[in-house]
Amino acid sequence: MVKQERAARTRESLVRAAAEVFAEEGYETASIATISKRAGVSTGGLHFHFGSKAALGDAVVERAAESLRMITVSRIAGANSLQSLVDSTHDLVALLGRDAVVSAAFGLVAGNGARSAVGRERGWAVRRQWQRWVEAMFREAAAEGLLADAVSPRDAAAAVVAAIVGFEVLGADRREWSSRSSLTRYWNLMLPQLVARHRLGDVLAGGSAEPSPVRSARAS
Amino acid sequence: MVKQERAARTRESLVRAAAEVFAEEGYETASIATISKRAGVSTGGLHFHFGSKAALGDAVVERAAESLRMITVSRIAGANSLQSLVDSTHDLVALLGRDAVVSAAFGLVAGNGARSAVGRERGWAVRRQWQRWVEAMFREAAAEGLLADAVSPRDAAAAVVAAIVGFEVLGADRREWSSRSSLTRYWNLMLPQLVARHRLGDVLAGGSAEPSPVRSARAS
């Protein structure tokens, strides 16, 4: 039992170290030696848990997919679909800022350049999972009369997904792009177009878990 | 004179080969040997023109900056500011699809992972140039009464820049993201929000140089 716990902890530190090294050096450049050293695990130990760098890449993406599922299933009780969507974008951008594993998984598909086909495909799976959820929220909004009549759920989802990818990519180098206040300004611009006029008061651009002034000042 | 022309052609093929190899393998992984082989130039010849890989990276970014300037200065005579902006996004996405040099330069800043500080900074200069121009178009639109009253030129520019980066990144792997029809649907969604109500007919989502049905079918 203790042995199993130790094995799980070792895997965890290897995945985290791999994510950090992928983010810093790029997937192709990252070496097994650097990753095992960062994790404080021998290369033999690394190979015991993960047969290859591609397997580590898969584990990083799998962990990110899990975090993303957490964001999308943890809707605040009673929050409407579009509020849940706005909340999730705030959560996602905050998560990308503080979680190396998630940001590395998203990075595996952003940008061109050499990425293993495996890593890229798995990274795309994470993106598609998110995108499908965004579309589901817009369809739900349409069904509950929250979406403005003229708006197609599919087109709205594409516009939001593209913009969030942009905030993510631009924010990886310039933090002001992925700050809570940038995202709030984005939603303030978009919501009057997306939300049915008489329901506009039902969706808060800053998210329904609006942070206290102190947290807000620190986050932006 | 003939010698100068030959030198210019050699530089040109080196920059193009470097852009292709950066896009395929990533900047860090790309080797001088691969680039010179691709260009059909000896590594000695490469070093005569470019002292280092960073110098080649700079040349790629410089060439992209030039193409981007061409897009932004070649406004169709009489086109209003927002139409010029819409046109330029169609031109940019089409250019990224067919010009390895421009797409490599944008790729130098997209995604995390190791990029030379030099390449990244120069890549950012290209992005900032584009972003400033987008802001200038929105300010011009505000000045000429074309922008909807409630819209801040700065926030509108940020939303559009982020979305276009998203289309670019997503489109690098999935071409449907950067098709003319995706972008047209994006602008159809955004324009009613951005354009003053009585001027809505003055901006075409598909661009003012709307292609013939045949070209359109091929492009999307």
Interface residues (C-beta under 8 A of the other chain):
Chain A: F22 A23 E24 E25 G26 Y27 E28 T29 S103 A104 G107 V109 A110 G111 N112 G113 A114 R115 R120 W124 R127 A150 V151 S152 D155 A156 A158 A159 V161 A162 A163 I164 V165 G166 F167 V169 L170 A172 D173 R174 W177 S182 R185 Y186 N188 L189 M190 P192 Q193
Chain B: F22 A23 E24 E25 G26 Y27 E28 T29 S103 A104 G107 V109 A110 G111 N112 G113 A114 R115 R120 W124 R127 A150 V151 S152 D155 A156 A158 A159 V161 A162 A163 I164 V165 G166 F167 V169 L170 A172 D173 R174 W177 S182 R185 Y186 N188 L189 M190 P192 Q193
